[in-house]
Amino acid sequence: MTSRSTTLTGSKRARTRDQLLVSAQTLLMEHSAAGLGLRQITDHAGVVHATFYNYYPDVPALIADLGELLGATHAAAMSGLGAAQLPPDVRFARITRQTLRLVAQAPGLGRLMFDVGIPPDRLSSELRLRLRKDLVEGRALRLFSADDIALTTSMIAGAITGLALDLYRGTLPASAIDTGTARLLAQIGVSPSEADRLAHEPLPPPPATVLPMRWLALPPGATLSDGRP
C-alpha cells in the first residue's frame, strides 16, 4: 500500500506519513532495513504504535515507500537542472555527472542507496527510463550510434550505478566522475573529443538532496520519469 503521490496536502495525515519516513531514514543511518523495527520507528516519530498501520501494513511496505521517495526525489532534482530542452548528449553528460557528484558528496544518500536494504528498483528504473529516452532521441538526431536501445540502456545504467557505488565506497576518487562520463559517452557513439568536452564543461554545484527526504518537500506536481505522480 505504498503511495507515489507527491500532491499530498499539508494535512495531518500527510505530515504523519512523512514523520514515519523521516524516522525510518534517521534510524537507517545506524541500522539496516532488516534490523529496523516497527516500534523503533513509531517511538522515534513520536506517534502511538497503532498509528503505523494507518499508513503501512508492515515495515517492508514503509521501506518500499522510501525507495519510491528516493526515486522521486532524484527525479525532481534532475528536472531542476533545466536540461529538458538541451540536446540529448549534453543532457546525458550533465545528468550523469550531477548524479554521481550527488552520491560522492552526500554519504547519507549513498548509505540509503547501497547499504540499508532499500529496494533499488525505483531509482534504477528512474535512471533507466531517463537514459532510454535520451538514447532514442540521440539516435534519431544521429548523435548516438547505439543500435540496440534496450541492451545499451541496461549496460550504461549498470555502469552508472557501479560508478556511484565505487564513489560512495571511496574506491574511486571524485575526479573519476568526468573521465567516467566521457567514456560512457564514447560508448554510445559520441566522438572521443566531443565526449571529453561534454564531460568536462563547467557545471554549478549539484542540486542538494536534503536528508531526511519528505514527500511534502517535493515540488507540486513532481512526477517520476515514467510520468507517474
C-alpha positions as CSV (number, residue, x, y, z in Angstrom):
1,M,0.0,0.0,0.0
2,T,2.7,2.4,-0.9
3,S,1.6,5.7,-2.4
4,R,3.6,7.6,-5.0
5,S,1.5,10.8,-4.9
6,T,3.5,14.0,-4.4
7,T,0.4,16.1,-4.4
8,L,-0.4,15.5,-0.7
9,T,-1.6,18.5,1.2
10,G,-0.2,19.6,4.5
11,S,-2.9,17.6,6.3
12,K,-2.2,15.8,9.5
13,R,-2.3,12.5,7.6
14,A,0.3,13.7,5.1
15,R,2.5,15.1,7.8
16,T,2.3,11.9,9.9
17,R,3.3,9.8,6.9
18,D,6.4,12.0,6.4
19,Q,7.1,11.7,10.1
20,L,7.3,7.9,9.8
21,L,9.5,8.2,6.7
22,V,11.8,10.7,8.4
23,S,12.0,8.5,11.5
24,A,12.9,5.5,9.3
25,Q,15.6,7.4,7.5
26,T,17.2,8.7,10.7
27,L,17.3,5.2,12.2
28,L,18.7,3.7,8.9
29,M,21.8,5.9,9.3
30,E,22.7,3.4,12.1
31,H,20.7,0.2,11.3
32,S,19.9,-1.9,8.2
33,A,16.4,-2.3,6.9
34,A,16.4,-5.8,8.2
35,G,17.1,-4.6,11.7
36,L,14.6,-1.9,11.7
37,G,11.6,-2.5,14.0
38,L,8.1,-1.0,13.8
39,R,8.2,0.1,17.4
40,Q,11.5,1.8,16.9
41,I,10.0,3.8,14.1
42,T,6.9,4.9,15.9
43,D,8.8,5.7,19.2
44,H,11.3,7.8,17.2
45,A,8.5,9.5,15.3
46,G,6.6,10.3,18.5
47,V,3.4,8.5,17.4
48,V,1.5,5.7,19.0
49,H,2.2,2.2,17.8
50,A,-1.2,1.6,16.2
51,T,-0.8,4.8,14.1
52,F,1.7,3.0,11.9
53,Y,-1.0,0.7,10.5
54,N,-3.0,3.6,9.2
55,Y,-0.2,4.0,6.6
56,Y,1.6,0.7,6.1
57,P,0.8,-3.0,6.7
58,D,4.4,-3.6,7.9
59,V,8.0,-2.2,7.9
60,P,8.8,-3.6,4.4
61,A,6.0,-1.6,3.0
62,L,7.4,1.6,4.5
63,I,10.8,0.7,3.2
64,A,9.3,0.2,-0.3
65,D,7.7,3.7,0.0
66,L,11.1,5.1,1.0
67,G,12.5,3.6,-2.2
68,E,9.8,5.3,-4.2
69,L,10.6,8.6,-2.4
70,L,14.3,8.2,-3.2
71,G,13.5,7.8,-6.9
72,A,11.0,10.7,-6.9
73,T,13.5,12.9,-5.1
74,H,16.2,12.2,-7.6
75,A,13.8,12.8,-10.5
76,A,12.8,16.2,-9.1
77,A,16.5,17.1,-8.5
78,M,17.4,16.2,-12.1
79,S,14.4,18.0,-13.5
80,G,15.5,21.1,-11.7
81,L,18.7,21.2,-13.7
82,G,16.9,22.8,-16.7
83,A,18.2,20.1,-19.0
84,A,14.9,19.1,-20.7
85,Q,15.4,21.4,-23.7
86,L,19.1,20.5,-24.2
87,P,20.3,18.1,-26.8
88,P,20.4,14.5,-25.5
89,D,24.2,14.3,-25.5
90,V,24.5,17.4,-23.4
91,R,21.7,16.3,-21.1
92,F,23.2,12.8,-20.7
93,A,26.5,14.3,-19.7
94,R,25.1,16.8,-17.2
95,I,22.7,14.5,-15.5
96,T,25.2,11.7,-15.2
97,R,27.8,14.0,-13.7
98,Q,25.4,15.6,-11.3
99,T,24.0,12.3,-10.2
100,L,27.5,10.9,-9.5
101,R,28.6,14.1,-7.8
102,L,25.5,13.9,-5.5
103,V,26.4,10.4,-4.4
104,A,30.1,11.4,-3.9
105,Q,29.2,14.4,-1.8
106,A,26.3,13.1,0.3
107,P,27.3,10.0,2.2
108,G,23.8,9.7,3.8
109,L,22.3,9.4,0.3
110,G,24.8,6.7,-0.7
111,R,24.0,4.8,2.5
112,L,20.3,4.8,1.7
113,M,21.1,3.7,-1.9
114,F,23.5,0.9,-1.2
115,D,23.8,-0.1,2.5
116,V,20.5,-0.4,4.3
117,G,18.5,-2.7,2.1
118,I,16.1,-0.3,0.3
119,P,15.0,-2.0,-2.9
120,P,17.0,-0.4,-5.7
121,D,14.3,-0.9,-8.3
122,R,12.7,2.6,-8.1
123,L,15.9,4.6,-8.5
124,S,17.3,2.1,-11.1
125,S,14.0,2.3,-13.0
126,E,14.0,6.1,-12.9
127,L,17.6,6.2,-14.3
128,R,16.8,3.7,-17.0
129,L,13.7,5.5,-18.2
130,R,15.6,8.8,-18.4
131,L,18.5,7.1,-20.2
132,R,16.3,5.3,-22.7
133,K,14.6,8.5,-23.7
134,D,18.0,10.1,-24.3
135,L,19.2,7.2,-26.3
136,V,16.2,7.1,-28.5
137,E,16.3,10.9,-29.1
138,G,20.1,10.9,-29.6
139,R,19.9,8.1,-32.2
140,A,17.2,9.9,-34.1
141,L,19.4,13.0,-34.2
142,R,22.4,10.9,-35.2
143,L,24.2,12.0,-32.1
144,F,24.4,8.4,-30.8
145,S,25.1,5.1,-32.6
146,A,23.5,2.6,-30.2
147,D,21.8,0.0,-32.4
148,D,20.2,-1.9,-29.5
149,I,18.5,0.6,-27.2
150,A,17.4,-2.0,-24.6
151,L,20.9,-3.6,-24.3
152,T,22.7,-0.2,-24.3
153,T,20.3,1.2,-21.7
154,S,21.0,-1.8,-19.4
155,M,24.8,-1.6,-19.9
156,I,25.0,2.2,-19.3
157,A,22.6,2.2,-16.4
158,G,24.6,-0.6,-14.8
159,A,27.8,1.3,-15.3
160,I,26.4,4.5,-13.8
161,T,25.2,2.5,-10.7
162,G,28.6,0.9,-10.4
163,L,30.4,4.2,-10.6
164,A,28.0,5.6,-7.9
165,L,28.8,2.7,-5.6
166,D,32.5,3.0,-6.0
167,L,32.4,6.7,-5.5
168,Y,30.4,6.2,-2.3
169,R,32.7,3.5,-1.1
170,G,35.8,5.6,-1.9
171,T,37.1,3.0,-4.3
172,L,37.1,5.8,-6.9
173,P,38.0,9.5,-6.4
174,A,35.6,12.2,-7.3
175,S,38.0,13.1,-10.2
176,A,36.9,9.9,-11.9
177,I,33.4,11.3,-12.5
178,D,34.3,13.3,-15.6
179,T,36.6,10.7,-17.0
180,G,33.9,8.0,-16.5
181,T,31.2,10.2,-18.1
182,A,33.5,10.8,-21.1
183,R,33.9,7.0,-21.6
184,L,30.2,6.4,-21.3
185,L,29.5,9.0,-24.0
186,A,32.1,7.4,-26.2
187,Q,30.4,4.0,-25.7
188,I,27.2,5.3,-27.1
189,G,28.8,6.8,-30.2
190,V,30.0,10.3,-29.3
191,S,33.4,11.1,-30.7
192,P,36.2,11.0,-28.1
193,S,37.0,14.7,-28.5
194,E,33.3,15.7,-28.1
195,A,32.8,13.3,-25.2
196,D,35.7,14.7,-23.4
197,R,34.4,18.3,-23.9
198,L,30.9,17.5,-22.7
199,A,32.3,15.6,-19.7
200,H,34.5,18.5,-18.6
201,E,32.3,21.5,-19.2
202,P,31.9,23.8,-16.2
203,L,28.9,23.0,-14.1
204,P,27.3,24.6,-11.0
205,P,27.3,22.5,-7.8
206,P,24.9,19.6,-7.9
207,P,21.4,20.2,-6.5
208,A,21.4,19.4,-2.8
209,T,19.5,16.4,-1.6
210,V,18.3,17.3,1.8
211,L,18.1,14.4,4.2
212,P,15.8,13.2,5.5
213,M,13.7,13.2,2.4
214,R,9.9,14.0,2.6
215,W,7.1,13.7,0.1
216,L,5.8,17.1,1.1
217,A,9.2,18.7,0.3
218,L,8.9,17.7,-3.4
219,P,7.8,20.4,-5.9
220,P,4.0,20.4,-6.5
221,G,3.1,18.1,-9.4
222,A,6.5,16.4,-9.3
223,T,6.5,13.1,-11.2
224,L,8.8,10.2,-11.8
225,S,10.4,9.8,-15.2
226,D,7.7,7.4,-16.3
227,G,5.1,10.1,-15.8
228,R,3.6,8.7,-12.6
229,P,2.8,11.1,-9.8
